[in-house]
Amino acid sequence: MLVLQSFVARQWTPLRYGNGLRVGAHEFQARRGRNSRIGSTARVVWDPENLFGAPQTGHITRRMIQKKLSSDAEQDEIARQETQRQLDRQRAAREARVVPESDAGLIEFFLETQAQEIEFEIARCRLRLTDSFLSFLNTEIASLKFKINRTQDIEDRLVELEALQKVLTEGIEAYDRLATDLVQAKERVARIFASKDKKATLLEMVASNELDRSLLVLLDQNIVTARSAGQKEAADFMTKIRGAVLKYITL
């Protein structure tokens, strides 16, 4: 019994440390463990010499903003690349279309051309769209109108040809009106090409109302001609000029 009491007394003998606070040996060890863990993660709050500088705040917000800006830039680049791919596909499709030599073939060519490409093809084929061709188209329409037995296929064909006749007639008139401005447009294009500060020149031309559709038509024709001749650099340069003109032009 005496031995047991002596053992208990040794285990629970109060110790004195620090500022004189008396605790048991087991509690002292527990407190040491807690204090060591707390000390390892404690933040410095007393810095009279300002060695650590002011606390930095808002870093999460900055990271979020930077991430959003990076994401926006990536999306813009993706959109730009997709636009360029669409332009490349459109250009390739235009170059792949072969204009037939016969009047009958030219009619079928326009019937198969998508609506958004008709204006481009009218400009490209303007020299082929003569009075002789329009007379041939009119004869085709008349021959269908006066058929005795008009099937549904004939009716559908007649509707297509009459619609094509209307589109071509209006398109040719619009193109010819633009063609009257081509001489001045050539002078404006030459002025843009020769300018060292093309943006400033374009702004001057905007102020004097010199940017119009005739300028775009001329650029389109020159781009097609340059590509057909294998002059890729010249065509790319004029394509960039066309894009700059579109930023300021009012169609």
Secondary structure, DSSP 8 states (H G I E B T S, - for coil): -HHHHHHHHHHT--EEETTTEEE-HHHHHHHHHHHHHHHHH------TT-SS-S----HHHHHHHHHHHHHHHHHHHHHHHHHHHHHHHHHHHHHH----SSHHHHHHHHHHS-GGGHHHHHHHTGGG--HHHHHHHHHHHHHHHT-SS--HHHHHHHHHHHHHHHHHHHHHHHHHHHHTTHHHHHHHHHHHHH-SSHHHHHHHHHHTT---HHHHHHHHHHHHHHHHTT-HHHHHHHHHHHHHHHHH---
